[in-house]
Amino acid sequence: MLEMVTVVKAEKKISDVNIRSEAGKLWKDSTGCTIYSSDVDVVTSSGKFLARFRKGVIDTELCQLGLEQYLSVGFKQSNNRGNASGRYEQGDGGDGDTLVKQFRKFKLDGGSIFETDKVNVNSGIMGYMDSPNWRHPCRKTAFTKDYFEKFQTGLPFIERIDSLYRELRPDEHNLQRTEALRSNYHIANTSFSTITVNANFQTGLHKDSGDFTKGFGNLVVLEKGKYEGGYTLFPQYGVGFDCRMGDFLAMDVHQWHCNTPLVGCDTKDNIRLSFVCYLRNRMHQCPMLDEILPSQEGMSTQDKIDKIVSTCGSDNRDTCSVTKTNLGKGKFGHKWYLVKGDKYQVKYYNKQYTITNLLTGERDYSLTIGYHRFSKGEF
């Protein structure tokens, strides 16, 4: 006999405008939210699943395996978690309730400008990563590379997460698995490329980004010692889940969500280790990058631009006319410019490259890919 699962219909209790204004805030408690701690499906008024929650569906042995092999990943320090890390600090109002929103800082390092969050949190990744800005090869994450045996040993735990994902969201799982197989940079026997592991980390209000948009999110929690709180909330819909050891939460990570405070998790004796498994949305481009990047090894940005714009528009010319126009400077020191030759021009503005064939009007928006196409005579 099939076990009956409670189905809950959830309506928005907070408007889109108002919930967006709360991005980055740490929720004080679960006020206004119904917390579910047993099997439940939550469906929105549009008929879409917000979440499917199942208790005790991961064996204790697998949970212990994941905890033993992957505990250290969660305690990596990260300053790149955006709204999830919490953007508000106590202000100078003196009333104890004034919060001031903090924004990303820009830091110069070796001539490059990096964006970082002010807050460091316990959050690491394992599995595989795509290329940032298409400039570097796709790769194993540091943990996967340096501790490959531990990564491999714990995979039965990850495979169980994938099987629950397939069971509860089969359509999205099939789409994601098909997409994952387009490159070699995916975790074997799963639909995932990457796993984020958080340790004793209360996330601020945020939506996930950078993952395969046609998939569906998931959350699994492992525990050591005792703690209270850490509920996963969807405040806009007034629902939350007490996801604990052995539970599985399939969740729409593109809706606003966060955690309540973790009580008792101020030492490594009491640990809430959360796992979010997903497919990076650009992994399908990795085979192309593996092919084209070796030919650009050692070439600087300036080298690529020089070769592109120095190409003449006429076979009868021995020299090319090249001009460079200063387009100003960004707020944080970025220099914008336009380099124009007889046949091509390269514009760098708002941290975006635009390569244009002046004879055909064709454009490309990646210097790495644009240069590859140029070198092959395809652009």
C-alpha positions as a printed NumPy array, in Angstrom:
array([[  0.   ,   0.   ,   0.   ],
       [  1.372,   3.409,  -0.988],
       [  2.05 ,   5.809,   1.869],
       [ -0.001,   9.003,   1.653],
       [  1.943,  12.259,   1.539],
       [  0.405,  15.513,   2.717],
       [  0.018,  18.085,  -0.075],
       [  0.058,  21.751,   0.912],
       [ -0.885,  24.649,  -1.353],
       [  1.22 ,  27.728,  -0.676],
       [  0.284,  31.284,  -1.605],
       [  2.667,  34.228,  -1.667],
       [  2.46 ,  36.148,   1.59 ],
       [  5.043,  38.745,   0.572],
       [  5.063,  40.568,  -2.767],
       [  7.916,  40.07 ,  -5.223],
       [  9.035,  43.675,  -4.732],
       [  9.074,  43.436,  -0.942],
       [ 10.816,  40.068,  -0.742],
       [ 13.484,  41.245,  -3.177],
       [ 14.225,  44.199,  -0.913],
       [ 15.081,  41.719,   1.872],
       [ 17.828,  39.956,  -0.134],
       [ 20.896,  39.315,   1.99 ],
       [ 19.108,  39.574,   5.345],
       [ 19.574,  36.954,   8.035],
       [ 16.194,  35.774,   9.3  ],
       [ 15.857,  36.024,  13.1  ],
       [ 13.371,  33.177,  13.482],
       [ 10.596,  31.269,  11.718],
       [  7.807,  33.727,  12.557],
       [  5.191,  33.702,   9.807],
       [  6.287,  30.317,   8.468],
       [  4.794,  26.881,   9.061],
       [  7.649,  24.448,   9.712],
       [  7.213,  20.924,   8.349],
       [  9.061,  17.987,   9.926],
       [  7.293,  15.099,   8.173],
       [  6.737,  14.035,   4.57 ],
       [  5.055,  16.815,   2.612],
       [  4.72 ,  18.24 ,  -0.895],
       [  4.319,  22.01 ,  -1.188],
       [  2.723,  23.315,  -4.379],
       [  2.326,  26.966,  -5.391],
       [ -0.892,  28.52 ,  -6.704],
       [  0.492,  28.123, -10.249],
       [  0.631,  24.356,  -9.757],
       [  4.419,  24.136,  -9.57 ],
       [  6.268,  22.288,  -6.836],
       [  8.018,  24.543,  -4.359],
       [  9.38 ,  21.579,  -2.431],
       [  9.051,  17.857,  -1.778],
       [ 10.262,  16.787,   1.655],
       [ 11.006,  13.219,   2.782],
       [ 12.127,  12.116,   6.254],
       [ 14.691,   9.415,   6.975],
       [ 15.291,   8.277,   3.402],
       [ 19.105,   8.116,   3.577],
       [ 20.581,   5.244,   5.589],
       [ 22.617,   6.056,   8.682],
       [ 25.668,   4.282,   7.238],
       [ 25.63 ,   6.489,   4.132],
       [ 25.181,   9.603,   6.241],
       [ 28.193,   8.675,   8.368],
       [ 30.202,   7.983,   5.218],
       [ 29.439,  11.463,   3.874],
       [ 30.258,  13.055,   7.211],
       [ 33.596,  11.254,   7.509],
       [ 34.781,  11.962,   3.967],
       [ 33.477,  15.484,   3.369],
       [ 33.461,  17.266,   6.743],
       [ 36.562,  19.327,   5.921],
       [ 34.987,  20.698,   2.715],
       [ 32.32 ,  22.546,   4.671],
       [ 34.862,  24.39 ,   6.808],
       [ 36.644,  26.004,   3.872],
       [ 36.478,  29.794,   4.069],
       [ 34.624,  31.61 ,   1.304],
       [ 34.077,  35.324,   0.66 ],
       [ 32.131,  34.745,  -2.541],
       [ 28.667,  33.622,  -1.445],
       [ 26.806,  36.852,  -2.188],
       [ 23.439,  37.336,  -0.519],
       [ 23.684,  33.917,   1.108],
       [ 26.535,  35.103,   3.331],
       [ 24.399,  37.889,   4.793],
       [ 24.861,  41.478,   3.678],
       [ 23.637,  43.414,   6.702],
       [ 25.621,  44.662,   9.689],
       [ 24.647,  46.58 ,  12.789],
       [ 24.496,  50.288,  12.011],
       [ 25.381,  53.323,  14.098],
       [ 21.811,  54.242,  14.986],
       [ 22.307,  53.251,  18.6  ],
       [ 18.908,  51.574,  18.898],
       [ 20.241,  48.053,  18.377],
       [ 17.903,  47.401,  15.476],
       [ 19.451,  49.494,  12.717],
       [ 20.937,  47.33 ,   9.951],
       [ 23.103,  48.624,   7.131],
       [ 23.46 ,  46.715,   3.871],
       [ 27.012,  45.856,   2.827],
       [ 27.995,  45.52 ,  -0.825],
       [ 30.791,  43.663,  -2.557],
       [ 34.232,  45.218,  -2.426],
       [ 36.596,  45.493,  -5.361],
       [ 40.231,  44.617,  -4.744],
       [ 43.21 ,  45.068,  -7.024],
       [ 45.537,  42.085,  -7.23 ],
       [ 48.29 ,  41.931,  -9.81 ],
       [ 46.5  ,  44.365, -12.085],
       [ 43.205,  42.465, -11.98 ],
       [ 40.118,  43.57 , -10.1  ],
       [ 38.305,  41.005,  -7.979],
       [ 34.911,  41.286,  -6.307],
       [ 34.675,  39.881,  -2.789],
       [ 32.095,  39.871,  -0.039],
       [ 32.967,  41.392,   3.309],
       [ 31.741,  38.341,   5.209],
       [ 33.694,  35.064,   5.314],
       [ 31.601,  31.927,   5.762],
       [ 32.198,  28.189,   6.119],
       [ 31.476,  26.973,   2.599],
       [ 33.455,  24.811,   0.195],
       [ 32.906,  23.031,  -3.101],
       [ 33.836,  19.665,  -4.541],
       [ 33.423,  17.967,  -7.881],
       [ 34.124,  20.023, -10.996],
       [ 34.015,  23.66 , -12.057],
       [ 33.583,  25.305, -15.424],
       [ 35.892,  27.993, -16.754],
       [ 35.553,  31.477, -15.224],
       [ 34.955,  33.923, -18.075],
       [ 36.091,  31.238, -20.573],
       [ 39.737,  32.048, -19.867],
       [ 40.844,  28.923, -18.012],
       [ 40.299,  25.192, -18.49 ],
       [ 37.45 ,  23.394, -16.78 ],
       [ 38.857,  21.567, -13.804],
       [ 38.515,  19.477, -10.678],
       [ 37.94 ,  21.53 ,  -7.552],
       [ 40.843,  21.744,  -5.102],
       [ 39.386,  19.152,  -2.705],
       [ 38.613,  16.712,  -5.515],
       [ 42.108,  17.08 ,  -6.913],
       [ 44.043,  16.996,  -3.637],
       [ 41.908,  14.381,  -1.855],
       [ 40.618,  12.339,  -4.752],
       [ 40.513,   9.087,  -2.74 ],
       [ 38.296,  10.688,  -0.078],
       [ 36.113,  12.199,  -2.772],
       [ 35.684,   8.807,  -4.439],
       [ 35.13 ,   6.939,  -1.179],
       [ 32.173,   9.138,  -0.25 ],
       [ 30.415,   8.918,  -3.621],
       [ 27.809,   6.292,  -2.564],
       [ 26.356,   9.045,  -0.351],
       [ 26.197,  11.439,  -3.318],
       [ 24.727,   8.732,  -5.544],
       [ 21.924,   8.223,  -3.006],
       [ 21.114,  11.945,  -3.205],
       [ 20.945,  11.639,  -6.978],
       [ 18.626,   8.62 ,  -6.798],
       [ 16.229,  10.561,  -4.535],
       [ 16.344,  13.482,  -6.948],
       [ 15.46 ,  11.089,  -9.791],
       [ 12.627,   9.581,  -7.746],
       [ 10.991,  12.864,  -6.711],
       [ 11.702,  15.027,  -9.777],
       [ 12.173,  12.566, -12.665],
       [ 11.587,  15.037, -15.499],
       [ 14.105,  17.586, -14.252],
       [ 16.562,  14.831, -13.374],
       [ 16.393,  13.412, -16.894],
       [ 17.019,  16.825, -18.461],
       [ 19.903,  17.493, -16.093],
       [ 21.478,  14.068, -16.552],
       [ 21.335,  14.479, -20.333],
       [ 22.971,  17.897, -20.034],
       [ 25.646,  16.599, -17.645],
       [ 26.684,  13.894, -20.119],
       [ 27.6  ,  16.546, -22.678],
       [ 30.987,  16.859, -20.969],
       [ 33.365,  14.688, -18.962],
       [ 33.187,  17.115, -16.059],
       [ 30.401,  15.486, -14.095],
       [ 30.313,  13.236, -11.05 ],
       [ 30.075,   9.604, -12.184],
       [ 26.659,   7.927, -11.931],
       [ 24.927,  11.224, -11.079],
       [ 23.414,  14.27 , -12.759],
       [ 25.739,  16.58 , -10.796],
       [ 28.949,  18.389, -11.62 ],
       [ 29.43 ,  20.278,  -8.362],
       [ 28.528,  20.105,  -4.681],
       [ 28.486,  23.013,  -2.247],
       [ 29.068,  21.985,   1.361],
       [ 28.253,  24.42 ,   4.18 ],
       [ 29.245,  23.984,   7.811],
       [ 27.397,  25.794,  10.619],
       [ 26.367,  28.439,   8.107],
       [ 23.101,  30.341,   8.451],
       [ 22.377,  31.544,   4.936],
       [ 20.823,  34.937,   4.303],
       [ 17.866,  35.392,   1.972],
       [ 18.958,  34.512,  -1.557],
       [ 18.22 ,  32.69 ,  -4.786],
       [ 20.71 ,  30.234,  -6.268],
       [ 22.363,  31.116,  -9.563],
       [ 24.864,  29.554, -11.947],
       [ 23.144,  26.153, -11.912],
       [ 21.303,  24.337, -14.704],
       [ 18.031,  26.257, -14.836],
       [ 15.911,  23.346, -16.098],
       [ 16.875,  21.201, -13.124],
       [ 15.588,  21.206,  -9.55 ],
       [ 17.508,  21.89 ,  -6.354],
       [ 18.109,  19.627,  -3.396],
       [ 19.283,  19.78 ,   0.203],
       [ 20.675,  17.107,   2.51 ],
       [ 21.93 ,  17.745,   6.059],
       [ 24.437,  15.701,   8.076],
       [ 24.899,  16.204,  11.807],
       [ 27.455,  15.796,  14.554],
       [ 26.572,  16.59 ,  18.152],
       [ 23.419,  18.563,  18.906],
       [ 21.981,  21.874,  17.776],
       [ 18.638,  23.567,  17.343],
       [ 17.18 ,  25.661,  14.523],
       [ 18.656,  25.832,  11.05 ],
       [ 15.219,  25.536,   9.443],
       [ 15.152,  26.025,   5.684],
       [ 12.631,  28.792,   5.005],
       [ 10.763,  30.061,   1.975],
       [  9.531,  33.241,   3.678],
       [  7.643,  34.553,   0.669],
       [  5.402,  31.487,   0.819],
       [  5.327,  31.148,   4.61 ],
       [  6.743,  27.615,   4.745],
       [  9.874,  26.004,   6.122],
       [ 11.401,  22.577,   6.668],
       [ 13.269,  20.973,   9.542],
       [ 15.73 ,  19.049,   7.379],
       [ 17.872,  16.813,   9.59 ],
       [ 20.145,  13.778,   9.348],
       [ 18.868,  11.3  ,   6.743],
       [ 16.229,  13.62 ,   5.243],
       [ 15.964,  14.823,   1.652],
       [ 14.491,  18.108,   0.487],
       [ 13.871,  18.663,  -3.224],
       [ 13.443,  22.432,  -3.476],
       [ 13.046,  25.196,  -6.019],
       [ 16.314,  27.003,  -5.34 ],
       [ 15.311,  29.814,  -7.716],
       [ 12.759,  30.999,  -5.15 ],
       [ 13.853,  33.15 ,  -2.211],
       [ 15.092,  30.981,   0.654],
       [ 17.267,  31.183,   3.783],
       [ 17.914,  29.566,   7.187],
       [ 16.913,  30.4  ,  10.72 ],
       [ 19.748,  30.79 ,  13.267],
       [ 21.719,  27.73 ,  14.317],
       [ 21.682,  27.426,  18.101],
       [ 24.599,  25.52 ,  19.587],
       [ 26.736,  25.403,  16.43 ],
       [ 29.44 ,  27.712,  17.766],
       [ 32.053,  24.955,  18.014],
       [ 33.137,  22.02 ,  15.864],
       [ 31.626,  19.646,  18.442],
       [ 28.141,  20.499,  17.184],
       [ 27.939,  20.564,  13.408],
       [ 25.26 ,  21.063,  10.782],
       [ 26.805,  20.087,   7.444],
       [ 24.548,  20.842,   4.47 ],
       [ 24.971,  19.55 ,   0.919],
       [ 23.582,  21.163,  -2.221],
       [ 24.278,  19.139,  -5.377],
       [ 23.83 ,  20.692,  -8.811],
       [ 25.04 ,  20.982, -12.392],
       [ 26.904,  24.149, -13.337],
       [ 25.094,  25.75 , -16.263],
       [ 28.142,  26.12 , -18.518],
       [ 29.675,  22.678, -18.155],
       [ 28.517,  21.728, -21.664],
       [ 31.064,  24.24 , -23.008],
       [ 33.988,  22.425, -21.395],
       [ 34.77 ,  20.128, -24.369],
       [ 35.034,  23.197, -26.613],
       [ 37.323,  24.953, -24.136],
       [ 39.483,  21.853, -23.777],
       [ 39.998,  22.036, -27.526],
       [ 40.621,  25.753, -27.974],
       [ 42.468,  26.884, -24.841],
       [ 45.76 ,  24.993, -25.44 ],
       [ 46.324,  27.025, -28.611],
       [ 46.012,  30.233, -26.566],
       [ 48.284,  29.17 , -23.728],
       [ 50.701,  31.938, -22.809],
       [ 48.823,  34.572, -24.798],
       [ 47.771,  37.694, -22.947],
       [ 44.564,  39.61 , -23.563],
       [ 46.617,  42.251, -25.364],
       [ 48.243,  39.612, -27.601],
       [ 44.83 ,  38.412, -28.776],
       [ 43.515,  41.906, -29.408],
       [ 46.646,  42.891, -31.334],
       [ 46.361,  39.882, -33.65 ],
       [ 42.66 ,  40.457, -34.312],
       [ 42.748,  44.165, -35.101],
       [ 45.978,  44.09 , -37.122],
       [ 44.244,  42.002, -39.828],
       [ 43.634,  44.149, -42.903],
       [ 40.34 ,  44.413, -44.709],
       [ 42.034,  44.266, -48.134],
       [ 44.563,  41.776, -49.465],
       [ 46.387,  44.618, -51.244],
       [ 47.391,  46.41 , -48.078],
       [ 50.69 ,  45.741, -46.384],
       [ 49.891,  47.654, -43.219],
       [ 46.792,  48.236, -41.165],
       [ 45.512,  51.363, -39.496],
       [ 44.873,  50.67 , -35.791],
       [ 43.436,  53.212, -33.365],
       [ 42.696,  53.006, -29.672],
       [ 40.045,  55.171, -28.054],
       [ 39.717,  55.646, -24.313],
       [ 36.083,  55.107, -23.282],
       [ 36.557,  56.177, -19.681],
       [ 36.99 ,  54.38 , -16.408],
       [ 34.601,  52.327, -14.314],
       [ 33.68 ,  53.124, -10.738],
       [ 36.209,  50.699,  -9.327],
       [ 39.151,  51.384, -11.627],
       [ 38.254,  49.346, -14.722],
       [ 39.517,  51.086, -17.876],
       [ 37.16 ,  50.945, -20.84 ],
       [ 38.499,  51.201, -24.403],
       [ 37.885,  50.572, -28.1  ],
       [ 40.629,  49.202, -30.364],
       [ 39.755,  49.492, -34.063],
       [ 41.501,  48.094, -37.113],
       [ 40.539,  48.008, -40.783],
       [ 38.496,  44.807, -40.535],
       [ 37.876,  44.169, -36.834],
       [ 37.351,  46.134, -33.662],
       [ 37.45 ,  45.062, -30.01 ],
       [ 35.479,  46.979, -27.419],
       [ 35.924,  46.487, -23.686],
       [ 33.19 ,  48.142, -21.677],
       [ 31.472,  47.307, -18.393],
       [ 33.732,  44.243, -18.07 ],
       [ 32.41 ,  42.859, -21.376],
       [ 34.399,  42.228, -24.573],
       [ 32.652,  42.751, -27.908],
       [ 34.529,  41.71 , -31.061],
       [ 33.006,  42.998, -34.298],
       [ 33.774,  42.117, -37.913],
       [ 33.403,  45.561, -39.487],
       [ 32.826,  44.12 , -42.957],
       [ 29.97 ,  41.772, -42.028],
       [ 28.703,  43.239, -38.762],
       [ 29.053,  39.842, -37.057],
       [ 29.83 ,  39.975, -33.331],
       [ 31.173,  37.753, -30.593],
       [ 31.078,  38.469, -26.876],
       [ 33.904,  36.285, -25.616],
       [ 37.514,  37.178, -26.35 ],
       [ 38.586,  33.552, -25.922],
       [ 35.975,  32.123, -28.286],
       [ 36.113,  35.098, -30.641],
       [ 39.875,  34.746, -31.039],
       [ 39.512,  31.015, -31.682],
       [ 36.95 ,  31.651, -34.424],
       [ 39.143,  34.412, -35.852],
       [ 42.223,  32.16 , -35.937],
       [ 40.212,  29.457, -37.745],
       [ 38.906,  31.942, -40.314],
       [ 35.32 ,  31.437, -39.088],
       [ 34.681,  35.013, -37.999]])
